[in-house]
């Protein structure tokens, strides 16, 4: 969205017209999903290859989310279709107690249905 706005402003500043889409999908974040871990914190699975690079594509009940290092798939179980985004991305999170940043891996962020 930011890129679309910047492209529009750049074209406007150059005196060019730029078509503006008649609609735009907007998603609401509903949760963040971490990798499956053992009680020790050790990773037990990775993002399933069928989900990788599928940001903002619908994920339905029974479709694979993770694959354990043993080869067993972990399926999404939910009554609602979700739209995962930021799949397998390294994100920065500011520590509240210190002026530093932690880099942590997030499996994915769930987004709900697009708002009309």
PyMOL CGO cylinders between C-alpha atoms (Angstrom):
from pymol import cmd
from pymol.cgo import CYLINDER

trace = [
    CYLINDER, 0.00, 0.00, 0.00, 2.83, 2.37, 0.88, 0.3, 1, 1, 1, 1, 1, 1,
    CYLINDER, 2.83, 2.37, 0.88, 4.50, 1.64, -2.46, 0.3, 1, 1, 1, 1, 1, 1,
    CYLINDER, 4.50, 1.64, -2.46, 1.24, 2.33, -4.29, 0.3, 1, 1, 1, 1, 1, 1,
    CYLINDER, 1.24, 2.33, -4.29, 0.87, 5.67, -2.52, 0.3, 1, 1, 1, 1, 1, 1,
    CYLINDER, 0.87, 5.67, -2.52, 4.47, 6.64, -3.27, 0.3, 1, 1, 1, 1, 1, 1,
    CYLINDER, 4.47, 6.64, -3.27, 4.09, 5.62, -6.93, 0.3, 1, 1, 1, 1, 1, 1,
    CYLINDER, 4.09, 5.62, -6.93, 0.93, 7.72, -7.17, 0.3, 1, 1, 1, 1, 1, 1,
    CYLINDER, 0.93, 7.72, -7.17, 2.59, 10.78, -5.58, 0.3, 1, 1, 1, 1, 1, 1,
    CYLINDER, 2.59, 10.78, -5.58, 5.66, 10.39, -7.78, 0.3, 1, 1, 1, 1, 1, 1,
    CYLINDER, 5.66, 10.39, -7.78, 3.51, 10.25, -10.94, 0.3, 1, 1, 1, 1, 1, 1,
    CYLINDER, 3.51, 10.25, -10.94, 1.47, 13.22, -9.71, 0.3, 1, 1, 1, 1, 1, 1,
    CYLINDER, 1.47, 13.22, -9.71, 4.65, 15.25, -9.11, 0.3, 1, 1, 1, 1, 1, 1,
    CYLINDER, 4.65, 15.25, -9.11, 5.82, 14.44, -12.67, 0.3, 1, 1, 1, 1, 1, 1,
    CYLINDER, 5.82, 14.44, -12.67, 2.48, 15.52, -14.09, 0.3, 1, 1, 1, 1, 1, 1,
    CYLINDER, 2.48, 15.52, -14.09, 1.56, 12.01, -15.16, 0.3, 1, 1, 1, 1, 1, 1,
    CYLINDER, 1.56, 12.01, -15.16, -1.69, 10.28, -14.53, 0.3, 1, 1, 1, 1, 1, 1,
    CYLINDER, -1.69, 10.28, -14.53, -1.69, 6.96, -12.79, 0.3, 1, 1, 1, 1, 1, 1,
    CYLINDER, -1.69, 6.96, -12.79, -4.66, 4.68, -12.64, 0.3, 1, 1, 1, 1, 1, 1,
    CYLINDER, -4.66, 4.68, -12.64, -5.97, 4.04, -9.16, 0.3, 1, 1, 1, 1, 1, 1,
    CYLINDER, -5.97, 4.04, -9.16, -7.57, 0.66, -8.44, 0.3, 1, 1, 1, 1, 1, 1,
    CYLINDER, -7.57, 0.66, -8.44, -11.27, 0.78, -7.62, 0.3, 1, 1, 1, 1, 1, 1,
    CYLINDER, -11.27, 0.78, -7.62, -10.82, -1.54, -4.65, 0.3, 1, 1, 1, 1, 1, 1,
    CYLINDER, -10.82, -1.54, -4.65, -8.16, -2.55, -2.15, 0.3, 1, 1, 1, 1, 1, 1,
    CYLINDER, -8.16, -2.55, -2.15, -8.05, -5.56, 0.16, 0.3, 1, 1, 1, 1, 1, 1,
    CYLINDER, -8.05, -5.56, 0.16, -7.35, -4.68, 3.78, 0.3, 1, 1, 1, 1, 1, 1,
    CYLINDER, -7.35, -4.68, 3.78, -6.61, -7.43, 6.31, 0.3, 1, 1, 1, 1, 1, 1,
    CYLINDER, -6.61, -7.43, 6.31, -6.96, -7.35, 10.08, 0.3, 1, 1, 1, 1, 1, 1,
    CYLINDER, -6.96, -7.35, 10.08, -4.33, -9.14, 12.17, 0.3, 1, 1, 1, 1, 1, 1,
    CYLINDER, -4.33, -9.14, 12.17, -5.96, -11.74, 14.39, 0.3, 1, 1, 1, 1, 1, 1,
    CYLINDER, -5.96, -11.74, 14.39, -2.94, -13.57, 15.86, 0.3, 1, 1, 1, 1, 1, 1,
    CYLINDER, -2.94, -13.57, 15.86, 0.70, -14.44, 15.54, 0.3, 1, 1, 1, 1, 1, 1,
    CYLINDER, 0.70, -14.44, 15.54, 1.80, -18.08, 15.30, 0.3, 1, 1, 1, 1, 1, 1,
    CYLINDER, 1.80, -18.08, 15.30, 5.18, -19.26, 16.54, 0.3, 1, 1, 1, 1, 1, 1,
    CYLINDER, 5.18, -19.26, 16.54, 7.02, -22.35, 15.40, 0.3, 1, 1, 1, 1, 1, 1,
    CYLINDER, 7.02, -22.35, 15.40, 6.15, -25.56, 17.23, 0.3, 1, 1, 1, 1, 1, 1,
    CYLINDER, 6.15, -25.56, 17.23, 8.67, -25.96, 20.04, 0.3, 1, 1, 1, 1, 1, 1,
    CYLINDER, 8.67, -25.96, 20.04, 9.60, -28.52, 22.69, 0.3, 1, 1, 1, 1, 1, 1,
    CYLINDER, 9.60, -28.52, 22.69, 9.25, -27.54, 26.35, 0.3, 1, 1, 1, 1, 1, 1,
    CYLINDER, 9.25, -27.54, 26.35, 12.98, -26.71, 26.22, 0.3, 1, 1, 1, 1, 1, 1,
    CYLINDER, 12.98, -26.71, 26.22, 12.30, -24.13, 23.51, 0.3, 1, 1, 1, 1, 1, 1,
    CYLINDER, 12.30, -24.13, 23.51, 13.94, -26.18, 20.75, 0.3, 1, 1, 1, 1, 1, 1,
    CYLINDER, 13.94, -26.18, 20.75, 12.28, -25.94, 17.34, 0.3, 1, 1, 1, 1, 1, 1,
    CYLINDER, 12.28, -25.94, 17.34, 10.29, -29.04, 16.41, 0.3, 1, 1, 1, 1, 1, 1,
    CYLINDER, 10.29, -29.04, 16.41, 9.15, -28.08, 12.91, 0.3, 1, 1, 1, 1, 1, 1,
    CYLINDER, 9.15, -28.08, 12.91, 9.52, -25.63, 10.06, 0.3, 1, 1, 1, 1, 1, 1,
    CYLINDER, 9.52, -25.63, 10.06, 7.06, -23.89, 7.74, 0.3, 1, 1, 1, 1, 1, 1,
    CYLINDER, 7.06, -23.89, 7.74, 5.55, -26.43, 5.38, 0.3, 1, 1, 1, 1, 1, 1,
    CYLINDER, 5.55, -26.43, 5.38, 6.81, -26.06, 1.78, 0.3, 1, 1, 1, 1, 1, 1,
    CYLINDER, 6.81, -26.06, 1.78, 3.20, -25.77, 0.55, 0.3, 1, 1, 1, 1, 1, 1,
    CYLINDER, 3.20, -25.77, 0.55, 2.75, -22.67, 2.74, 0.3, 1, 1, 1, 1, 1, 1,
    CYLINDER, 2.75, -22.67, 2.74, 6.11, -21.01, 2.06, 0.3, 1, 1, 1, 1, 1, 1,
    CYLINDER, 6.11, -21.01, 2.06, 5.89, -17.94, -0.23, 0.3, 1, 1, 1, 1, 1, 1,
    CYLINDER, 5.89, -17.94, -0.23, 2.07, -17.98, -0.01, 0.3, 1, 1, 1, 1, 1, 1,
    CYLINDER, 2.07, -17.98, -0.01, 1.63, -14.70, 1.87, 0.3, 1, 1, 1, 1, 1, 1,
    CYLINDER, 1.63, -14.70, 1.87, -1.99, -13.47, 1.91, 0.3, 1, 1, 1, 1, 1, 1,
    CYLINDER, -1.99, -13.47, 1.91, -3.30, -16.57, 0.16, 0.3, 1, 1, 1, 1, 1, 1,
    CYLINDER, -3.30, -16.57, 0.16, -6.18, -18.36, 1.91, 0.3, 1, 1, 1, 1, 1, 1,
    CYLINDER, -6.18, -18.36, 1.91, -5.37, -21.21, 4.29, 0.3, 1, 1, 1, 1, 1, 1,
    CYLINDER, -5.37, -21.21, 4.29, -8.25, -23.59, 4.95, 0.3, 1, 1, 1, 1, 1, 1,
    CYLINDER, -8.25, -23.59, 4.95, -8.95, -26.14, 7.66, 0.3, 1, 1, 1, 1, 1, 1,
    CYLINDER, -8.95, -26.14, 7.66, -6.88, -29.29, 7.07, 0.3, 1, 1, 1, 1, 1, 1,
    CYLINDER, -6.88, -29.29, 7.07, -4.16, -27.67, 4.96, 0.3, 1, 1, 1, 1, 1, 1,
    CYLINDER, -4.16, -27.67, 4.96, -0.52, -28.05, 6.07, 0.3, 1, 1, 1, 1, 1, 1,
    CYLINDER, -0.52, -28.05, 6.07, 1.13, -25.28, 8.11, 0.3, 1, 1, 1, 1, 1, 1,
    CYLINDER, 1.13, -25.28, 8.11, 4.29, -26.92, 9.45, 0.3, 1, 1, 1, 1, 1, 1,
    CYLINDER, 4.29, -26.92, 9.45, 6.32, -30.00, 8.81, 0.3, 1, 1, 1, 1, 1, 1,
    CYLINDER, 6.32, -30.00, 8.81, 8.05, -31.68, 11.74, 0.3, 1, 1, 1, 1, 1, 1,
    CYLINDER, 8.05, -31.68, 11.74, 11.67, -32.67, 11.36, 0.3, 1, 1, 1, 1, 1, 1,
    CYLINDER, 11.67, -32.67, 11.36, 10.36, -36.25, 11.45, 0.3, 1, 1, 1, 1, 1, 1,
    CYLINDER, 10.36, -36.25, 11.45, 8.40, -35.56, 8.23, 0.3, 1, 1, 1, 1, 1, 1,
    CYLINDER, 8.40, -35.56, 8.23, 4.93, -35.39, 9.81, 0.3, 1, 1, 1, 1, 1, 1,
    CYLINDER, 4.93, -35.39, 9.81, 2.74, -32.48, 8.68, 0.3, 1, 1, 1, 1, 1, 1,
    CYLINDER, 2.74, -32.48, 8.68, 0.98, -30.22, 11.19, 0.3, 1, 1, 1, 1, 1, 1,
    CYLINDER, 0.98, -30.22, 11.19, -2.32, -29.07, 9.72, 0.3, 1, 1, 1, 1, 1, 1,
    CYLINDER, -2.32, -29.07, 9.72, -4.21, -25.84, 10.25, 0.3, 1, 1, 1, 1, 1, 1,
    CYLINDER, -4.21, -25.84, 10.25, -7.32, -26.49, 12.32, 0.3, 1, 1, 1, 1, 1, 1,
    CYLINDER, -7.32, -26.49, 12.32, -9.83, -23.69, 12.36, 0.3, 1, 1, 1, 1, 1, 1,
    CYLINDER, -9.83, -23.69, 12.36, -13.40, -23.05, 11.32, 0.3, 1, 1, 1, 1, 1, 1,
    CYLINDER, -13.40, -23.05, 11.32, -12.42, -19.79, 9.59, 0.3, 1, 1, 1, 1, 1, 1,
    CYLINDER, -12.42, -19.79, 9.59, -10.22, -19.40, 6.56, 0.3, 1, 1, 1, 1, 1, 1,
    CYLINDER, -10.22, -19.40, 6.56, -7.16, -17.32, 7.43, 0.3, 1, 1, 1, 1, 1, 1,
    CYLINDER, -7.16, -17.32, 7.43, -4.70, -15.39, 5.27, 0.3, 1, 1, 1, 1, 1, 1,
    CYLINDER, -4.70, -15.39, 5.27, -1.17, -15.91, 6.58, 0.3, 1, 1, 1, 1, 1, 1,
    CYLINDER, -1.17, -15.91, 6.58, 1.28, -13.08, 6.05, 0.3, 1, 1, 1, 1, 1, 1,
    CYLINDER, 1.28, -13.08, 6.05, 4.93, -12.49, 6.89, 0.3, 1, 1, 1, 1, 1, 1,
    CYLINDER, 4.93, -12.49, 6.89, 5.48, -16.23, 6.62, 0.3, 1, 1, 1, 1, 1, 1,
    CYLINDER, 5.48, -16.23, 6.62, 8.87, -17.36, 7.89, 0.3, 1, 1, 1, 1, 1, 1,
    CYLINDER, 8.87, -17.36, 7.89, 10.09, -13.78, 8.24, 0.3, 1, 1, 1, 1, 1, 1,
    CYLINDER, 10.09, -13.78, 8.24, 12.73, -12.52, 10.65, 0.3, 1, 1, 1, 1, 1, 1,
    CYLINDER, 12.73, -12.52, 10.65, 11.28, -9.55, 12.47, 0.3, 1, 1, 1, 1, 1, 1,
    CYLINDER, 11.28, -9.55, 12.47, 12.69, -7.02, 14.88, 0.3, 1, 1, 1, 1, 1, 1,
    CYLINDER, 12.69, -7.02, 14.88, 11.08, -6.49, 18.25, 0.3, 1, 1, 1, 1, 1, 1,
    CYLINDER, 11.08, -6.49, 18.25, 12.11, -3.76, 20.69, 0.3, 1, 1, 1, 1, 1, 1,
    CYLINDER, 12.11, -3.76, 20.69, 12.86, -4.89, 24.21, 0.3, 1, 1, 1, 1, 1, 1,
    CYLINDER, 12.86, -4.89, 24.21, 10.84, -2.99, 26.78, 0.3, 1, 1, 1, 1, 1, 1,
    CYLINDER, 10.84, -2.99, 26.78, 13.59, -3.03, 29.40, 0.3, 1, 1, 1, 1, 1, 1,
    CYLINDER, 13.59, -3.03, 29.40, 16.56, -2.12, 27.18, 0.3, 1, 1, 1, 1, 1, 1,
    CYLINDER, 16.56, -2.12, 27.18, 17.28, 0.14, 24.23, 0.3, 1, 1, 1, 1, 1, 1,
    CYLINDER, 17.28, 0.14, 24.23, 18.15, -2.73, 21.95, 0.3, 1, 1, 1, 1, 1, 1,
    CYLINDER, 18.15, -2.73, 21.95, 16.39, -4.95, 19.48, 0.3, 1, 1, 1, 1, 1, 1,
    CYLINDER, 16.39, -4.95, 19.48, 15.89, -8.69, 19.43, 0.3, 1, 1, 1, 1, 1, 1,
    CYLINDER, 15.89, -8.69, 19.43, 15.64, -10.40, 16.09, 0.3, 1, 1, 1, 1, 1, 1,
    CYLINDER, 15.64, -10.40, 16.09, 13.31, -13.35, 16.30, 0.3, 1, 1, 1, 1, 1, 1,
    CYLINDER, 13.31, -13.35, 16.30, 11.75, -15.68, 13.83, 0.3, 1, 1, 1, 1, 1, 1,
    CYLINDER, 11.75, -15.68, 13.83, 8.02, -15.72, 13.47, 0.3, 1, 1, 1, 1, 1, 1,
    CYLINDER, 8.02, -15.72, 13.47, 6.38, -18.56, 11.66, 0.3, 1, 1, 1, 1, 1, 1,
    CYLINDER, 6.38, -18.56, 11.66, 3.47, -16.50, 10.41, 0.3, 1, 1, 1, 1, 1, 1,
    CYLINDER, 3.47, -16.50, 10.41, 0.87, -13.92, 11.26, 0.3, 1, 1, 1, 1, 1, 1,
    CYLINDER, 0.87, -13.92, 11.26, -2.78, -14.78, 10.74, 0.3, 1, 1, 1, 1, 1, 1,
    CYLINDER, -2.78, -14.78, 10.74, -5.02, -12.27, 9.10, 0.3, 1, 1, 1, 1, 1, 1,
    CYLINDER, -5.02, -12.27, 9.10, -8.81, -12.53, 8.96, 0.3, 1, 1, 1, 1, 1, 1,
    CYLINDER, -8.81, -12.53, 8.96, -11.05, -12.16, 5.97, 0.3, 1, 1, 1, 1, 1, 1,
    CYLINDER, -11.05, -12.16, 5.97, -10.48, -9.05, 3.86, 0.3, 1, 1, 1, 1, 1, 1,
    CYLINDER, -10.48, -9.05, 3.86, -12.59, -6.12, 4.99, 0.3, 1, 1, 1, 1, 1, 1,
    CYLINDER, -12.59, -6.12, 4.99, -14.94, -5.00, 2.21, 0.3, 1, 1, 1, 1, 1, 1,
]
cmd.load_cgo(trace, "trace")
